[in-house]
Amino acid sequence: MSIVIERTDALAVAREVLQIEIEALQRVLEALDARFERAVEVLLRCQGRVVLSGVGKSGAIARKLAGTFSSTGTPAIFLHPTEAAHGDLGTITEQDVAILLSFRGESDELVLLCPALKRLRVYTIVMTGRPDSTLGRMADLVLEVPVEREACPHNLAPTASTTAMLALGDALAMATMAARGFTPRDFALNHPAGALGRRLLLRAHDVMRTGDSLAIVPENAPLRDALFAITKAGAGAACVVNEAGVMVGIVTDGDIRRRLLQDETALSRPVSEAMTRNPMVITGNPLAIEVLECFNSAPRKIGDLPVLDEQGKPIGMVVLKDLLRSGIV
């Protein structure tokens, strides 16, 4: 037999759960003290890795926090306490710092792990709701998670406690990151495949077309040459240069079509008569996301942006469709 829950009842439960977890976080906030600052100092001095461990739901939080620490400048790993007792303890050195998560502080696996950590002289931080628990007493430092009750209607399933441990762990990782001077660029280096990494790392020179894919024509050449150059490069525009190779304008395939509609003999006329003088260009090697802003801020819609060197000579062409395919948006 299926049980049907009225929508109003479901919303009432949801509101109560969220309220309990909000109150739990508020208590964690109010409990912050010098012990938290001490934990940050310990992590900053750590010459090895931060080893996070926990069992069950706390273990899931520990695994997530290991990823957060690692991606924000503090090398970290997750160690399952049971596997540690069967050989994986060999991955820990005295240069490491351990953070053990157990709300009640009585997890047998972690209690068994602590003496081994002591023998290895590993500084041990315990995150728990019971500072006077077995784990709390064995720790070098306790970060208290003062949760009065779980959000579970039966006060059984780890809910408010795991939310609080996750938030406290995030706060510890962020405070350590800030103290370390970890920058957005550092973050991007740890996330090169993601959109954020591409936005912070990808630059104009990484996406511009060069070599045979860059169309360049002299300003006194016939417009026909520009058409052939654009077609050969598979591009939408050509850079127009003077005798010194300095860019003096740009001509697009659209410019050529419009010129032909006005004059059937236009292909034999000089490129300079059809080109746009003083076009928008890119100098240096800005971030790709900044180049995209140039496209968006252009007075009229454009699809190609020449990239110039310090002498004003074209070295590449950023094409809008290439930029959008790069994954920065």
C-alpha positions as CSV (number, residue, x, y, z in Angstrom):
1,M,0.0,0.0,0.0
2,S,1.4,3.4,-1.0
3,I,1.3,6.3,1.4
4,V,0.2,9.6,0.0
5,I,1.6,12.7,1.7
6,E,-0.4,15.9,1.3
7,R,1.6,18.7,-0.2
8,T,1.0,20.9,2.8
9,D,2.5,18.2,5.1
10,A,5.5,17.8,2.8
11,L,6.1,21.5,2.9
12,A,5.8,21.6,6.6
13,V,8.4,18.9,7.0
14,A,10.7,20.6,4.6
15,R,10.4,23.9,6.4
16,E,11.1,22.2,9.7
17,V,14.2,20.4,8.4
18,L,15.6,23.6,6.9
19,Q,14.9,25.5,10.1
20,I,16.7,22.9,12.2
21,E,19.7,22.9,9.9
22,I,19.8,26.7,9.8
23,E,19.8,26.8,13.6
24,A,22.5,24.2,13.7
25,L,24.7,26.3,11.4
26,Q,24.0,29.3,13.6
27,R,25.3,27.4,16.6
28,V,28.4,26.4,14.7
29,L,29.0,30.0,13.9
30,E,28.6,31.1,17.5
31,A,31.0,28.4,18.6
32,L,33.9,29.6,16.5
33,D,36.9,30.5,18.6
34,A,40.6,30.4,18.9
35,R,40.6,26.6,18.2
36,F,39.5,27.3,14.6
37,E,42.4,29.8,14.2
38,R,44.7,27.2,15.6
39,A,43.5,24.7,13.1
40,V,44.2,27.1,10.2
41,E,47.7,27.6,11.5
42,V,48.3,23.9,11.7
43,L,47.1,23.4,8.1
44,L,49.3,26.2,6.8
45,R,52.4,24.6,8.4
46,C,51.5,21.2,7.1
47,Q,54.4,19.9,5.0
48,G,52.5,16.9,3.8
49,R,48.8,16.4,3.1
50,V,45.6,16.8,5.0
51,V,44.2,13.3,5.6
52,L,40.4,13.3,6.1
53,S,38.6,10.3,7.5
54,G,35.2,9.3,8.6
55,V,32.6,6.5,8.6
56,G,29.2,6.4,7.0
57,K,27.7,9.8,6.3
58,S,30.6,11.5,8.1
59,G,32.9,9.7,5.7
60,A,31.0,11.1,2.7
61,I,31.5,14.6,4.1
62,A,35.2,13.9,4.7
63,R,35.6,12.7,1.1
64,K,33.9,15.9,-0.2
65,L,36.1,18.1,2.0
66,A,39.2,16.3,0.8
67,G,38.3,17.5,-2.7
68,T,37.6,21.0,-1.5
69,F,40.9,21.3,0.3
70,S,42.8,19.9,-2.7
71,S,41.2,22.3,-5.2
72,T,41.9,25.3,-3.1
73,G,45.6,25.0,-2.5
74,T,45.8,22.4,0.4
75,P,46.7,18.9,-0.8
76,A,44.4,16.4,0.8
77,I,43.3,12.8,0.5
78,F,40.4,10.8,1.9
79,L,41.4,7.7,3.9
80,H,38.8,5.1,4.8
81,P,39.6,4.1,8.4
82,T,38.8,0.4,7.8
83,E,41.2,0.3,4.8
84,A,43.8,2.2,6.9
85,A,43.8,-0.7,9.4
86,H,44.5,-3.1,6.5
87,G,47.5,-1.5,4.9
88,D,46.5,2.0,3.7
89,L,47.9,3.5,6.8
90,G,51.2,3.3,4.9
91,T,50.1,6.3,2.9
92,I,50.4,8.6,6.0
93,T,53.6,10.3,7.0
94,E,54.5,12.4,10.0
95,Q,54.4,15.5,7.8
96,D,50.6,15.0,7.4
97,V,47.7,16.4,9.4
98,A,44.6,14.3,10.1
99,I,41.1,15.5,10.3
100,L,38.7,12.9,11.7
101,L,34.9,13.4,11.4
102,S,32.6,11.8,13.9
103,F,29.6,13.6,15.3
104,R,29.3,11.4,18.4
105,G,33.0,10.8,18.6
106,E,32.8,7.1,19.3
107,S,33.3,5.5,15.8
108,D,35.2,2.3,16.5
109,E,37.1,2.5,13.3
110,L,38.4,6.0,14.1
111,V,39.1,5.2,17.7
112,L,41.3,2.4,16.5
113,L,43.0,4.7,14.0
114,C,44.0,7.3,16.5
115,P,46.7,5.4,18.3
116,A,48.3,4.6,15.0
117,L,48.3,8.3,14.1
118,K,49.9,9.1,17.4
119,R,52.7,6.6,16.8
120,L,53.3,8.3,13.4
121,R,53.3,11.7,15.2
122,V,50.5,13.0,13.0
123,Y,48.7,16.0,14.4
124,T,45.1,15.1,14.7
125,I,42.1,17.4,14.5
126,V,38.7,15.9,15.4
127,M,35.5,17.4,14.2
128,T,32.7,16.3,16.6
129,G,29.6,17.3,18.5
130,R,31.0,15.7,21.7
131,P,34.3,17.2,22.7
132,D,34.4,14.9,25.8
133,S,33.9,11.8,23.6
134,T,36.6,9.1,23.2
135,L,37.8,10.7,19.9
136,G,37.6,14.2,21.5
137,R,39.9,13.2,24.3
138,M,42.4,11.5,21.9
139,A,42.6,14.6,19.6
140,D,45.3,17.2,19.5
141,L,42.6,19.7,18.7
142,V,38.8,19.6,18.7
143,L,36.6,21.6,16.4
144,E,33.1,21.4,18.0
145,V,30.0,20.9,16.0
146,P,27.3,21.9,18.6
147,V,24.2,20.4,17.0
148,E,21.4,19.8,19.5
149,R,19.3,17.5,17.3
150,E,19.1,16.0,13.8
151,A,16.6,17.3,11.3
152,C,15.3,13.8,10.9
153,P,11.8,13.6,12.5
154,H,13.0,10.7,14.6
155,N,16.3,12.4,15.4
156,L,18.1,9.5,14.0
157,A,19.4,10.0,10.4
158,P,22.5,12.2,10.2
159,T,21.2,15.4,8.7
160,A,21.8,18.6,10.7
161,S,25.1,17.2,12.0
162,T,26.5,16.4,8.6
163,T,25.3,19.7,7.2
164,A,27.2,21.4,10.1
165,M,30.3,19.4,9.6
166,L,30.3,20.1,5.9
167,A,29.9,23.9,6.5
168,L,32.6,23.9,9.2
169,G,34.9,22.0,6.9
170,D,34.2,24.4,4.1
171,A,34.9,27.3,6.4
172,L,38.2,25.8,7.4
173,A,39.2,25.2,3.8
174,M,38.3,28.7,2.8
175,A,40.1,30.3,5.7
176,T,43.2,28.3,4.9
177,M,42.9,29.2,1.3
178,A,42.7,32.9,2.1
179,A,45.6,32.8,4.5
180,R,47.7,31.0,1.9
181,G,47.0,33.8,-0.6
182,F,45.4,31.3,-3.1
183,T,44.3,33.3,-6.2
184,P,41.6,32.7,-8.8
185,R,44.4,31.8,-11.2
186,D,45.7,29.2,-8.8
187,F,42.2,27.8,-8.6
188,A,42.0,27.7,-12.4
189,L,45.2,25.7,-12.6
190,N,43.6,23.0,-10.5
191,H,40.5,23.1,-12.8
192,P,41.8,23.4,-16.3
193,A,39.1,21.3,-17.9
194,G,36.1,23.2,-16.4
195,A,34.4,26.3,-17.7
196,L,35.8,28.3,-14.8
197,G,39.4,27.2,-15.6
198,R,39.0,28.1,-19.2
199,R,37.6,31.5,-18.3
200,L,40.6,32.2,-16.1
201,L,43.3,30.6,-18.2
202,L,42.4,30.6,-21.9
203,R,43.8,33.6,-23.7
204,A,43.6,35.2,-27.2
205,H,46.7,33.5,-28.5
206,D,45.2,30.1,-27.5
207,V,42.1,30.6,-29.7
208,M,43.3,32.8,-32.5
209,R,43.7,31.5,-36.1
210,T,47.3,31.7,-37.4
211,G,49.4,30.5,-40.4
212,D,47.3,29.3,-43.4
213,S,44.1,30.1,-41.4
214,L,45.0,33.8,-41.3
215,A,44.1,35.8,-44.4
216,I,46.4,38.9,-45.0
217,V,46.4,41.0,-48.2
218,P,48.3,44.2,-49.2
219,E,46.2,47.3,-49.4
220,N,47.0,47.9,-53.1
221,A,46.1,44.3,-54.1
222,P,42.9,43.8,-56.1
223,L,39.8,42.9,-54.1
224,R,39.9,39.5,-55.9
225,D,43.0,38.6,-54.0
226,A,41.2,39.3,-50.7
227,L,38.3,37.0,-51.8
228,F,40.8,34.2,-52.6
229,A,42.7,34.7,-49.4
230,I,39.6,34.6,-47.3
231,T,38.3,31.5,-49.1
232,K,41.7,29.7,-48.8
233,A,41.9,30.5,-45.0
234,G,38.3,29.4,-44.5
235,A,37.8,32.7,-42.7
236,G,35.3,35.5,-42.7
237,A,37.7,38.4,-43.1
238,A,41.2,39.4,-44.2
239,C,43.7,41.8,-42.6
240,V,44.8,44.5,-44.9
241,V,48.4,45.7,-44.5
242,N,50.7,48.4,-45.9
243,E,54.1,47.9,-47.4
244,A,55.6,47.6,-43.9
245,G,53.2,44.8,-43.0
246,V,51.3,47.1,-40.5
247,M,47.6,46.6,-40.5
248,V,45.6,49.5,-42.0
249,G,42.2,47.9,-42.3
250,I,40.0,44.8,-42.5
251,V,37.8,43.5,-45.3
252,T,35.1,40.9,-44.7
253,D,33.4,38.6,-47.1
254,G,30.3,40.7,-46.5
255,D,32.2,43.8,-47.5
256,I,33.1,42.1,-50.8
257,R,29.5,41.0,-51.5
258,R,28.2,44.4,-50.9
259,R,30.8,46.0,-53.1
260,L,30.0,43.6,-55.9
261,L,26.3,44.6,-55.7
262,Q,27.3,48.2,-56.2
263,D,30.0,47.6,-58.8
264,E,30.4,44.5,-61.0
265,T,34.0,45.4,-61.6
266,A,34.8,45.8,-57.9
267,L,37.0,42.6,-57.8
268,S,39.6,44.4,-59.9
269,R,39.6,47.5,-57.7
270,P,42.1,47.9,-54.8
271,V,41.2,46.3,-51.5
272,S,41.7,49.7,-49.8
273,E,38.5,50.9,-51.4
274,A,36.4,48.2,-49.7
275,M,38.2,47.8,-46.4
276,T,37.1,49.2,-43.1
277,R,39.8,51.6,-41.7
278,N,40.7,51.7,-38.0
279,P,38.8,48.4,-37.1
280,M,38.5,47.1,-33.6
281,V,41.7,45.0,-32.9
282,I,43.3,43.1,-30.1
283,T,46.8,43.9,-28.8
284,G,48.8,41.8,-26.4
285,N,47.3,38.6,-25.1
286,P,44.2,39.2,-23.1
287,L,42.0,36.5,-21.6
288,A,39.6,34.9,-24.0
289,I,36.7,36.1,-21.8
290,E,37.9,39.7,-22.2
291,V,38.0,39.2,-26.0
292,L,34.4,38.0,-25.8
293,E,33.6,41.3,-24.1
294,C,35.2,43.2,-27.0
295,F,32.9,41.3,-29.4
296,N,29.8,42.1,-27.3
297,S,30.8,45.8,-26.9
298,A,31.5,46.5,-30.5
299,P,29.3,49.3,-32.0
300,R,28.1,46.9,-34.7
301,K,28.0,43.2,-34.9
302,I,31.4,41.7,-35.9
303,G,32.6,38.1,-36.2
304,D,36.4,38.6,-36.5
305,L,38.9,40.4,-34.4
306,P,42.5,40.8,-35.6
307,V,45.3,40.3,-33.1
308,L,48.3,42.6,-33.6
309,D,51.9,42.5,-32.3
310,E,53.7,45.5,-30.8
311,Q,54.5,46.9,-34.2
312,G,50.9,46.7,-35.3
313,K,51.3,43.7,-37.6
314,P,48.6,41.0,-37.6
315,I,49.7,37.8,-36.0
316,G,46.3,36.1,-35.7
317,M,42.5,36.4,-36.0
318,V,40.0,35.6,-33.2
319,V,36.8,34.3,-34.7
320,L,33.7,34.7,-32.6
321,K,32.3,31.2,-33.4
322,D,35.7,29.7,-32.3
323,L,35.6,31.7,-29.1
324,L,32.1,30.4,-28.3
325,R,33.2,26.8,-29.0
326,S,36.1,27.1,-26.6
327,G,33.7,26.6,-23.6
328,I,34.3,29.9,-21.8
329,V,30.5,30.5,-21.6
